[in-house]
Amino acid sequence: MTTQIIHEKVQPFNLEAEISVLGSMLIDNEAIGLVAQILNKNNFYKTTNQYIFETIIDIYDKQKVVDLVILKDELSKRSLLEKVGGLEYLMELEESVPIASNVEYYAKIVREKAIKRDLISATSEIQQEAYSDSLESDELLDSAEKAIFDITQRKFSSPTVRMYDILQDTFDHIENIHEREGRLTGLLTGFFDLDDITSGLQKSELIVIAARPSIGKSSLVLNIAENVGAGEDKKPTVIFSMEMSAQQVAQNMLCSNATINAHLLRTGKLDDNQWSKLPLAMGKLSESEIFIDDTPGLGILELRAKARRLKLQHDIQLIIVDYLQLMEAKKAENRQQEISIISRGLKSLARELKIPVITVSQLNRSVESREGHRPRMSDLRESGSIEQDADVIILMHREDYYDENHKEKNKVELNIAKQRNGPTGKVTLTFRREFLRFENYQNNTPLDVY
């Protein structure tokens, strides 16, 4: 079917259902709150019905009472009464339904027609883009998936929310914050001091965890994934691992969870006590909400497409990328521009899905030659755009990596060098390297998370 034939067809709508919805809202104000959870004004096909719906919602938000006289008066104040058909049309709405008991059914019909119109519009735009040579196929697929994803998201959430309907949820949220002493509002990493300074992993934020090789950054993000996806709340988490295979990721998480020496597990030299720990760790991880994608050299467009599907299918709450420099981006003239495209794409993904995205990043070699070896944000490898795009930047440092005789072995410093919406500062964790396991650190004594 050609685009021309599609446009010649009448778009889906049901005026009878629209009239029944508005009529129900007029005769029974309790129907207004219900309808507001299903529809917004743009779901109505007829422009006059959009005006009336929006006015009813506004009146109800202010005074909770809507009737024919009040609606007529408000439409007059807005110079809309004649545009919607005058008092005669309003009376027709009121008389269109004897009772409001079927309003939810009518509202769902209106929404269904609106979704189909949105799909027609989106697919028409996709066709136009496909016929042009302005986009490559992977960019076109990304654009198409985003358009469909946006429609799907709108189906399950209405942008019109009545204050009355959300006050209880808002109070519960405030109460929850108060119980946590006003600090922890995001996803908890399981590391108390880190959660305290960041208030948890916040929605729509890009968090960069950066270090030189072998400091423990991959182990840290896997531990965070375990605490989020296999913890008490089991928040769905996806790990995009471009450095390790899915089997290696699972193996490392088993070592951490069971406190089994990673080298002994890899070489099969486990004693009876170590073997006995594996079933319990396997049981916990098998019940987790952790997903692993080990596609090597994953492109930013492909990663975004996969993340959207996972969000729709499993309501993913956290994305972890290990690591940024192993990703690819087309149409980049040089490596610096490529990294810029990737970091910007990850930030856009966090905002689009409204969830935190953690990415691991390498640091350049200048750290090695610096006295004290402490990393700086300027050490972020290959691009200053990472520093710009990131909401939070965490730089990892281990003294015993550079000095084997250092008195405080396994002590890891996390420098929150940037936090767009919060304080900066340093926190300390214990890294039990043989188990690939990070733990809370307090007064030189590791405090177990579990």
Secondary structure by P-SEA (a helix, b strand, c coil): ccaaaaaaccccccaaaaaaaaaaaaacccaaaaaaacccccccccaaaaaaaaaaaaaaaccccccaaaaaaaaaaaccccccccaaaaaaaaaccccccaaaaaaaaaaaaaaaaaaaaaaaaaaaaaacccccaaaaaaaaaaaaaaaaaaaaccccccccccaaaaaaaaaaaaaacccccccccccaaaaaaaccccccbbbbbbbcccccaaaaaaaaaaaacccccccbbbbbcccccaaaaaaaaaaaaacccaaaaaaccccaaaaaaaaaaaaaaaaccbbbbbcccccaaaaaaaaaaaaaaccccbbbbcccccccccccccaaaaaaaaaaaaaaaaaaacbbbbbbbbbccccccccccccccccccccccccccccbbbbbbbccccccccccccbbbbbcccccccccbbbbbbbcccccbbbbbcccbbbbcc
